[in-house]
Amino acid sequence: MTTVNRNKLVVDHSINPHAPLHEVETNRALARWLAQILGLEYGGSYDQQHHAGHDLYLLPTQTVIGAEAALRLGVKGPEDLWGGYVEHDFICTKAITHGLLNRHAVAPLGWSPLFAKLTRGAVLDGVTVFALQDARQAAEHLLYTGTIRFKPIHACAGRDQRVIKSLAQFDEIAAGPEAQALFRDGVVLEQNLEQVKTQSVGQSFINGKVLSYCGVQHLTRDSEGLEVYGGSDLLAVQGGYIELLKLELPDDVREAVRLAQVFDDAANQAFPRFFASRRNYDIAQGIDVSGQPRGGVLEQSWRMGGASSAELAALQAFIEDPTSSAVRVSSVETYTEQPLPPGAREVYRGPAHNGDFLLKYVTVHSYDG
């Protein structure tokens, strides 16, 4: 377990130069809040020249990708950031959740067949494709057993996903003007479940403290009427998954924790240079086409995410009361203008990605067992 150097500056860093304002401002608010929690100095937004020679603790909006970027940012290990590091871009996306169509399929540099072997049974049925010529055969194979979900690997918050019910529907997508580039970038074709509940399971390692949590995600409608991420309700504990599983948890939650552990262990084995101090996993549990319950990890988040504010709220609660073993925390995102609930902490209030309104806040509640 690593501890943050007391001389470190906590610095926010928006990696994507085209990131929407709400993402940049949320990142800034969380960095400022974390510095306050840890009793460290907040150093503002990362600037290569201004922060040269300083010892930094980074809060990046995205996973740090590649040795060159890590060296430039001064990230050598998990004690240098709240987030994660991977060697190649696809590793921090939903692409790794599934294997390729076959050994002849197009694969990016650094692809690890080992990961899919280690996670078999911990993910839904699916195939990842990096070329249009592999995609149709994969879709045809998966459609034999029911509807599938089409997921570009860089899409987030449920955006740009589509449910495909027939090969003709897939062919319509494949005939589109941007199909070649879309599939070259990477697409996941995955078994579609009904009556889905999405569990969140994860851990944060911050300044010598380990937080482990489980909970559920909520969907909301944005100003365009699309169903998007609306927040997470988490039950967080001080300690590892062992401490979390000591609590009285429903069987479906225990299973979600198990699946997350399998996925997390596989990442450590398949990608040995990977490291992360924030490890969040989304697990879908629902009903498959045969009417049977089915669950699997959808994707990982080794970066700032929707539940990050809830994790910081839990960290603050544990630091303020070291005797507390568990706490309930909730992050909320709503596209409706409204006052904060009593006791809530505002994280962001302003324009959404499309210019309309977005409010993000977090609440804390005691755990009564």
PyMOL commands that set and color helices and strands:
alter all, ss='L'
color gray80, all
select helices_A, chain A and resi 21-38+67-73+78-80+89-92+94-97+113-118+132-143+167-174+179-185+241-245+251-270+308-320
alter helices_A, ss='H'
color red, helices_A
select strands_A, chain A and resi 9-13+41-45+56-60+64-65+84-86+126-129+148-152+162-164+187-191+194-206+209-221+227-238+275-276+278-287+293-301+326-334+345-351+357-366
alter strands_A, ss='S'
color yellow, strands_A
deselect
rebuild
show_as cartoon
